[in-house]
Structure formats: structure tokens, C-alpha cells
Amino acid sequence: MNFKKLTDHAKAAIDKRGGTESLKGDLAGLKEVARGKGTVKDKARAAADRLKQPGGRPGATGTGPAADAPPTARDLPPRG
């Protein structure tokens, strides 16, 4: 197995999502979804929606000041 190629591919994927800070935001967003209320199906949908945008928040670009801002109530998915 070519580990150099694997690490280069992983680095490119991380950079494409906005870097390590964006990954931390993704993780925080997924933790919120997992701890929230709702069925497993609802949580899976919410997690997929969160991962569509870098940084774990809808509308986040993964870079710049918006990526560092904490999520607001409007950014969170509805609980059900």
C-alpha cells in the first residue's frame, strides 16, 4: 500500500473542506446531531445535511470569520 499517496489524498480532502478547523466544526456539528432528540433516521438525515457544508453548519464555507463563529439557533436543524 502506498501510504504517501494515501496521506496526500487525505490532505487534499481536508484542504478542500477548509482545513483542520473546519473538520473540528464538522465534528462538533455531528456531536450535536447525535446528542439531539429524534429518531436514528432523523439524526442520519441531519448529519448528512450538516456534512454537505464544511464546518458542520449550514452556510459555512470552512474559511474566514464565519467559520469561526459559533452556531446560532437558526443554524441548528429542527428537533423533532
trRosetta pair geometry for C-beta under 8 A, 3 or more apart (Angstrom, degrees):
i j d omega theta_ij theta_ji phi_ij phi_ji
1 6 7.0 17 161 -33 103 136
2 5 4.1 36 116 18 118 115
2 6 6.5 154 97 -17 65 87
3 6 5.2 -55 -144 40 38 116
3 7 6.1 36 158 -18 71 104
4 7 6.1 -55 -146 38 27 106
4 8 6.3 27 154 -18 62 108
5 8 5.7 -55 -147 37 30 113
5 9 6.3 31 154 -20 64 107
6 9 5.8 -55 -149 35 29 111
6 10 6.4 28 153 -17 64 106
7 10 5.6 -52 -145 37 34 112
7 11 6.2 38 154 -21 66 104
8 11 5.7 -52 -147 36 31 113
8 12 6.4 32 153 -20 63 105
9 12 5.7 -52 -149 35 31 112
9 13 6.5 32 152 -19 63 105
10 13 5.7 -54 -149 35 32 111
10 14 6.4 32 153 -18 66 105
11 14 5.8 -55 -148 37 31 110
11 15 6.2 28 155 -16 66 108
12 15 5.8 -55 -145 40 30 110
12 16 6.2 35 154 -25 64 107
13 16 5.6 -53 -147 33 29 115
13 17 6.6 22 155 -13 62 107
14 17 6.0 -63 -153 40 31 106
14 19 6.5 48 151 -130 89 25
14 20 6.5 13 -179 -69 125 61
14 23 6.3 -29 -139 -49 94 130
15 18 7.9 125 -173 -11 29 7
15 19 6.4 29 -115 -76 48 61
17 22 5.1 -175 132 110 87 135
17 23 6.6 80 103 -67 134 77
17 26 7.3 -15 169 -43 138 139
17 54 4.5 161 -174 -116 69 114
17 62 5.7 -167 155 -127 51 150
18 21 7.1 -79 129 72 98 82
18 22 3.1 100 83 -48 111 155
18 23 8.0 -178 73 -30 84 62
18 54 4.2 126 -4 157 127 145
18 55 6.2 -24 68 -50 159 90
18 60 8.0 -54 -37 141 172 101
18 61 6.8 140 -96 127 132 56
18 62 2.0 -140 -65 164 150 116
18 63 5.1 -150 -143 -44 98 75
18 67 6.3 -170 172 -120 142 148
19 22 5.4 106 59 9 61 101
19 23 7.3 -111 116 -4 40 91
19 62 7.0 142 25 164 75 100
19 63 7.2 86 10 -88 114 88
20 23 5.3 -50 -150 33 41 115
20 24 6.6 46 150 -22 67 98
21 24 5.6 -48 -154 31 36 114
21 25 6.7 39 147 -18 63 102
21 55 7.9 1 121 -109 78 88
21 67 6.4 88 117 141 117 123
21 68 7.3 -24 167 -86 139 78
22 25 5.4 -51 -153 35 37 115
22 26 6.5 44 146 -23 66 99
22 54 4.5 -12 -170 171 133 105
22 55 4.7 -72 -140 -71 78 68
22 60 7.6 160 -133 140 94 124
22 62 3.9 15 -107 -147 143 90
22 63 7.4 -39 -60 -55 122 57
22 67 6.1 -55 -87 -156 82 130
23 26 5.3 -45 -149 31 37 116
23 27 6.5 38 151 -18 65 102
24 27 5.7 -52 -151 36 33 113
24 28 6.4 34 151 -18 65 105
25 28 5.6 -52 -145 37 33 111
25 29 6.2 35 155 -20 65 106
25 54 7.5 71 76 153 125 62
25 55 3.7 -13 104 -162 152 58
25 56 4.3 -160 142 23 75 106
25 57 6.5 -67 173 -8 120 94
25 60 6.7 -141 144 158 152 167
25 62 7.8 -162 51 -117 139 62
25 67 6.6 -112 -36 -170 158 82
26 29 5.8 -58 -151 37 29 112
26 30 6.4 25 154 -16 65 108
26 50 7.2 131 -144 139 64 102
26 51 6.4 58 -146 -110 109 75
26 54 7.1 -58 -62 -155 106 50
26 55 6.6 -121 -52 -146 68 3
26 56 4.3 174 -103 -58 30 98
27 30 5.8 -57 -146 38 30 108
27 31 6.3 34 154 -22 65 105
27 56 7.1 -87 31 -64 31 145
28 31 5.7 -51 -148 33 31 114
28 32 6.6 35 152 -21 63 102
28 56 5.7 156 66 83 78 165
29 32 5.7 -51 -153 31 33 113
29 33 6.6 31 151 -17 64 104
29 50 4.3 172 147 -171 129 134
29 51 7.9 173 97 -62 131 58
29 55 7.6 94 -29 128 134 48
29 56 2.4 -174 -9 -178 133 113
29 57 6.2 -151 -88 -56 129 57
29 71 7.6 114 -96 -51 88 148
30 33 5.6 -51 -148 36 36 112
30 34 6.2 35 154 -19 67 107
30 47 5.6 53 -124 -133 83 101
30 50 6.4 178 -70 96 63 147
30 51 7.6 37 -72 -61 106 98
30 56 6.6 -100 -20 -125 69 120
31 34 5.7 -56 -145 38 30 110
31 35 6.2 17 160 -9 66 112
32 35 6.2 -67 -145 45 25 101
32 36 6.1 38 155 -40 63 108
32 56 8.0 119 24 164 117 124
32 71 7.9 -51 -44 49 169 155
32 76 6.9 -108 153 -127 142 107
33 36 5.7 -50 -148 18 28 120
33 43 5.4 128 159 -156 94 80
33 46 4.6 177 -134 109 118 116
33 47 4.8 167 112 -73 161 77
33 50 6.1 -123 -41 -15 138 147
33 77 7.2 39 -105 31 95 128
34 43 6.4 81 -101 -168 42 132
34 47 7.6 50 -56 -79 77 121
36 43 6.9 165 66 -105 98 96
36 46 7.3 -56 59 99 144 166
36 77 7.8 116 122 68 175 99
36 79 5.7 -136 -177 -112 114 104
37 79 4.9 65 55 -173 101 113
37 80 7.1 -169 106 60 99 25
38 42 3.6 -101 167 88 125 139
38 43 5.6 155 90 -50 111 78
38 46 7.3 96 73 -12 160 137
38 79 6.3 -136 -44 -158 106 64
38 80 5.3 57 -101 64 102 69
39 42 4.7 101 51 5 74 100
39 43 7.0 -139 96 -3 41 87
40 43 5.6 -55 -147 39 33 112
40 44 6.2 37 152 -24 66 104
41 44 5.7 -51 -147 32 30 112
41 45 6.6 28 154 -16 62 104
42 45 5.9 -56 -152 37 31 110
42 46 6.2 29 152 -17 66 109
42 80 6.1 -142 -142 63 155 105
43 46 5.6 -55 -144 39 32 111
43 47 6.1 35 155 -22 66 106
44 47 5.7 -52 -145 36 29 112
44 48 6.4 30 154 -19 62 105
45 48 5.8 -54 -149 36 31 111
45 49 6.4 31 152 -18 64 106
46 49 5.6 -54 -149 37 32 113
46 50 6.4 36 151 -23 65 105
46 77 4.4 -149 -132 50 110 165
47 50 5.6 -52 -148 33 32 114
47 51 6.4 24 156 -14 65 108
48 51 6.0 -60 -147 39 30 106
48 52 6.9 46 151 -38 62 96
49 52 5.8 -41 -157 9 35 117
49 58 7.2 -17 154 -77 100 104
49 77 6.5 104 77 -83 141 132
50 53 7.2 -82 -173 47 35 85
50 56 5.1 7 176 -154 108 62
50 57 7.4 -2 -145 -73 82 23
50 58 7.6 -83 -111 -50 51 71
50 77 7.5 -89 -58 -29 95 121
51 56 7.5 -5 -82 -104 49 59
53 56 7.5 -100 87 15 85 4
53 57 6.4 -74 101 82 127 41
53 58 5.6 128 15 -120 154 34
53 59 6.5 19 -154 16 160 22
53 60 5.1 115 147 51 114 80
53 61 7.9 -58 -169 -77 95 27
53 62 8.0 -163 165 -44 67 88
54 60 5.9 -118 85 110 63 100
54 61 6.5 7 61 156 112 24
54 62 3.1 -10 113 -67 138 117
54 67 7.6 -23 116 -116 100 115
55 60 3.4 -102 66 136 134 148
55 61 7.3 34 -5 57 134 28
55 62 5.0 -159 -36 -91 100 55
55 67 4.9 -131 -102 -137 142 84
56 60 7.1 11 52 37 44 153
56 71 7.9 -80 109 -58 94 130
57 60 4.2 88 66 -27 91 124
57 71 5.0 -166 -108 -96 126 105
57 75 4.9 -10 -159 -177 106 133
58 75 5.8 -174 43 -151 89 74
59 66 7.4 -96 128 171 92 137
59 75 7.1 -105 35 -118 113 98
60 66 6.0 -174 -126 129 66 103
60 67 5.7 97 -165 -103 106 66
61 64 6.3 26 65 30 122 114
61 66 6.4 72 20 74 94 125
61 67 6.5 -87 64 -60 69 102
62 67 5.6 42 -180 -104 13 133
63 67 5.6 31 -55 -18 3 145
64 67 5.8 113 60 3 56 100
64 68 7.9 -124 113 2 40 92
65 68 5.8 -64 -156 39 42 107
65 69 6.6 52 149 -37 72 100
66 69 5.6 -44 -150 16 38 119
71 75 4.1 -126 -160 80 94 138
71 76 6.1 100 146 -56 130 82
72 75 5.1 104 51 0 65 101
72 76 7.8 -129 98 -10 41 86
73 76 6.0 -52 -155 24 39 112
76 79 8.0 -4 138 -40 115 89
